[in-house]
Amino acid sequence: MLCNSMTSKASNSCSIIVDSKAAALNDVCNEILSKLQEHNFDKDDVFAVHLTLEEAFLNAVKHGNKNDPAKKVKIDYSVSSEKVEITITDEGAGFEPESVDDPRFGNGLYEPGGRGLLLMNSYMDIVKYNEQGNSVYMVRYKEKPHLSGDVSQIQD
């Protein structure tokens, strides 16, 4: 694991590049969750970030990098006393998030996919994808701000 971090009392920012395998998730989770605890995030926030971090990372490994251990997953994160920001980028071709059926309705009820995206959108305050669809940016605030507008796409 490669971590270049910029640390201050106000926030911790780090960029980590790991092998594209599920086993790499443990160290990444431990590092990010410990930063949340250092910044006094409550147990609900830690749980939400843990769940969505696992989902996004495993999606990158399985769907993005097609379980190719030669590929990498990059995790950029920043933790402050107000929020946690996480970006997970894989080396895959990407996907169109809007093409995934909502698993709560219609055909989505019977399809195995899409539940992770629903979970990520439910637990994080902001979830955006880059235009290529191989990078997801997620934010969870301690205090929930009023959010408006379309937050489905981010630009490279």
RAHUBEL-V377549 format. One record per residue. N is the residue number from 1. RES is the residue in three letters. SS is DSSP state (~ for helix, > for strand, _ for the rest). D_CENTER is the distance of its C-alpha to the mean C-alpha in Angstrom with 1 decimal. Layout:
BEGIN
n->N res->RES ss->SS d_center->D_CENTER
n->N res->RES ss->SS d_center->D_CENTER
END
This chain:
BEGIN
n->1 res->MET ss->_ d_center->17.6
n->2 res->LEU ss->> d_center->18.1
n->3 res->CYS ss->> d_center->17.0
n->4 res->ASN ss->> d_center->18.5
n->5 res->SER ss->> d_center->18.2
n->6 res->MET ss->> d_center->19.8
n->7 res->THR ss->> d_center->20.7
n->8 res->SER ss->_ d_center->22.7
n->9 res->LYS ss->_ d_center->23.6
n->10 res->ALA ss->_ d_center->21.6
n->11 res->SER ss->> d_center->18.2
n->12 res->ASN ss->> d_center->16.6
n->13 res->SER ss->> d_center->14.8
n->14 res->CYS ss->> d_center->14.0
n->15 res->SER ss->> d_center->13.2
n->16 res->ILE ss->> d_center->13.0
n->17 res->ILE ss->> d_center->14.1
n->18 res->VAL ss->> d_center->14.5
n->19 res->ASP ss->> d_center->16.3
n->20 res->SER ss->_ d_center->14.8
n->21 res->LYS ss->_ d_center->15.7
n->22 res->ALA ss->~ d_center->14.4
n->23 res->ALA ss->~ d_center->16.5
n->24 res->ALA ss->~ d_center->14.6
n->25 res->LEU ss->~ d_center->11.8
n->26 res->ASN ss->~ d_center->14.3
n->27 res->ASP ss->~ d_center->15.0
n->28 res->VAL ss->~ d_center->11.5
n->29 res->CYS ss->~ d_center->10.9
n->30 res->ASN ss->~ d_center->14.4
n->31 res->GLU ss->~ d_center->14.2
n->32 res->ILE ss->~ d_center->11.3
n->33 res->LEU ss->~ d_center->12.8
n->34 res->SER ss->~ d_center->16.2
n->35 res->LYS ss->~ d_center->15.4
n->36 res->LEU ss->~ d_center->14.5
n->37 res->GLN ss->~ d_center->17.9
n->38 res->GLU ss->~ d_center->19.7
n->39 res->HIS ss->_ d_center->18.8
n->40 res->ASN ss->_ d_center->20.1
n->41 res->PHE ss->_ d_center->17.1
n->42 res->ASP ss->_ d_center->18.6
n->43 res->LYS ss->~ d_center->18.0
n->44 res->ASP ss->~ d_center->16.4
n->45 res->ASP ss->~ d_center->13.7
n->46 res->VAL ss->~ d_center->13.2
n->47 res->PHE ss->~ d_center->13.2
n->48 res->ALA ss->~ d_center->10.7
n->49 res->VAL ss->~ d_center->8.1
n->50 res->HIS ss->~ d_center->9.3
n->51 res->LEU ss->~ d_center->9.2
n->52 res->THR ss->~ d_center->5.8
n->53 res->LEU ss->~ d_center->4.7
n->54 res->GLU ss->~ d_center->7.7
n->55 res->GLU ss->~ d_center->7.3
n->56 res->ALA ss->~ d_center->4.6
n->57 res->PHE ss->~ d_center->6.6
n->58 res->LEU ss->~ d_center->9.7
n->59 res->ASN ss->~ d_center->9.5
n->60 res->ALA ss->~ d_center->9.5
n->61 res->VAL ss->~ d_center->12.4
n->62 res->LYS ss->~ d_center->14.2
n->63 res->HIS ss->~ d_center->14.1
n->64 res->GLY ss->~ d_center->13.2
n->65 res->ASN ss->_ d_center->15.3
n->66 res->LYS ss->_ d_center->17.6
n->67 res->ASN ss->_ d_center->17.7
n->68 res->ASP ss->_ d_center->19.5
n->69 res->PRO ss->_ d_center->19.6
n->70 res->ALA ss->_ d_center->21.1
n->71 res->LYS ss->_ d_center->17.9
n->72 res->LYS ss->> d_center->15.2
n->73 res->VAL ss->> d_center->11.4
n->74 res->LYS ss->> d_center->10.7
n->75 res->ILE ss->> d_center->8.2
n->76 res->ASP ss->> d_center->9.3
n->77 res->TYR ss->> d_center->9.2
n->78 res->SER ss->> d_center->11.9
n->79 res->VAL ss->> d_center->13.3
n->80 res->SER ss->> d_center->16.4
n->81 res->SER ss->_ d_center->18.7
n->82 res->GLU ss->_ d_center->17.4
n->83 res->LYS ss->> d_center->13.6
n->84 res->VAL ss->> d_center->10.4
n->85 res->GLU ss->> d_center->8.4
n->86 res->ILE ss->> d_center->5.4
n->87 res->THR ss->> d_center->5.6
n->88 res->ILE ss->> d_center->5.4
n->89 res->THR ss->> d_center->8.9
n->90 res->ASP ss->_ d_center->11.3
n->91 res->GLU ss->_ d_center->15.1
n->92 res->GLY ss->_ d_center->15.6
n->93 res->ALA ss->_ d_center->17.5
n->94 res->GLY ss->_ d_center->14.7
n->95 res->PHE ss->_ d_center->15.2
n->96 res->GLU ss->_ d_center->16.1
n->97 res->PRO ss->~ d_center->13.9
n->98 res->GLU ss->~ d_center->17.1
n->99 res->SER ss->~ d_center->19.0
n->100 res->VAL ss->_ d_center->17.2
n->101 res->ASP ss->_ d_center->19.7
n->102 res->ASP ss->_ d_center->18.9
n->103 res->PRO ss->_ d_center->19.4
n->104 res->ARG ss->_ d_center->21.5
n->105 res->PHE ss->_ d_center->24.2
n->106 res->GLY ss->~ d_center->26.6
n->107 res->ASN ss->~ d_center->25.8
n->108 res->GLY ss->~ d_center->22.2
n->109 res->LEU ss->~ d_center->23.8
n->110 res->TYR ss->~ d_center->25.1
n->111 res->GLU ss->_ d_center->22.4
n->112 res->PRO ss->_ d_center->20.1
n->113 res->GLY ss->_ d_center->17.0
n->114 res->GLY ss->_ d_center->14.9
n->115 res->ARG ss->~ d_center->14.4
n->116 res->GLY ss->~ d_center->10.8
n->117 res->LEU ss->~ d_center->10.2
n->118 res->LEU ss->~ d_center->12.6
n->119 res->LEU ss->~ d_center->11.0
n->120 res->MET ss->~ d_center->7.6
n->121 res->ASN ss->~ d_center->10.2
n->122 res->SER ss->~ d_center->12.4
n->123 res->TYR ss->~ d_center->10.6
n->124 res->MET ss->_ d_center->8.9
n->125 res->ASP ss->_ d_center->11.6
n->126 res->ILE ss->> d_center->10.2
n->127 res->VAL ss->> d_center->8.0
n->128 res->LYS ss->> d_center->9.6
n->129 res->TYR ss->> d_center->10.1
n->130 res->ASN ss->> d_center->12.5
n->131 res->GLU ss->_ d_center->16.0
n->132 res->GLN ss->_ d_center->15.9
n->133 res->GLY ss->_ d_center->12.9
n->134 res->ASN ss->_ d_center->11.5
n->135 res->SER ss->> d_center->8.7
n->136 res->VAL ss->> d_center->5.9
n->137 res->TYR ss->> d_center->6.1
n->138 res->MET ss->> d_center->5.4
n->139 res->VAL ss->> d_center->8.4
n->140 res->ARG ss->> d_center->10.3
n->141 res->TYR ss->> d_center->14.0
n->142 res->LYS ss->_ d_center->16.6
n->143 res->GLU ss->_ d_center->19.1
n->144 res->LYS ss->_ d_center->18.1
n->145 res->PRO ss->_ d_center->19.3
n->146 res->HIS ss->_ d_center->20.9
n->147 res->LEU ss->_ d_center->18.6
n->148 res->SER ss->_ d_center->20.4
n->149 res->GLY ss->_ d_center->20.4
n->150 res->ASP ss->_ d_center->18.3
n->151 res->VAL ss->_ d_center->14.7
n->152 res->SER ss->_ d_center->13.9
n->153 res->GLN ss->> d_center->14.4
n->154 res->ILE ss->> d_center->13.8
n->155 res->GLN ss->_ d_center->16.4
n->156 res->ASP ss->_ d_center->16.5
END
